[in-house]
Amino acid sequence: MASIRREVVIQADPDAVWDALRDWGAIHSRLVPGFVLDTRLDGEDRIVTFFNGADVKESFVDCDDEARRLVWAIGDGSLGLTHYNACGQVLPEGVDSARFVWITDLLPHALAPTVAGMMERGIATMKETLEAVPARQAD
């Protein structure tokens, strides 16, 4: 099984990064606009349409608010995956920054370069999007 790990430091409040990641039905508008074009909820699942036209059905596996960790799996879609399980986790990184860690396990192995390229584009979009959001003003 191929395993891919990507990390990025985001100059944004970890709570704000986590809030955008855990918003299961709004990743196309809050987390990775342009990388994900649309997200439609189907019960606990979501149908995600990517920039390249690929559609996948992602199943919600777990959301751990304390650890700021979200887990999902792909069970159906146009990418040709027979297995896909991923987690995204937001960790504090210094003052007012977050480290986002994305780990994916997948089959078949031959799709690893394609998925890695998509992850790199997605993580770059996430960084750009979340760093552009103005910090909350103190009341």
Buried (B, 14 or more C-beta within 10 A) or exposed (E): EBEBEBEBEBEBBBEBBBBBBBBBEBBBBBBBBEBBBEBEEEEEBBBBBBBEEBBBBBBBEEBEEEEBBBBBBBBEBEBEBEEBBBBBBBBBBEEEBBBBBBBBBBBEEEBBEBBBEBBBBBBBBBBBBBEEEEEEEEE
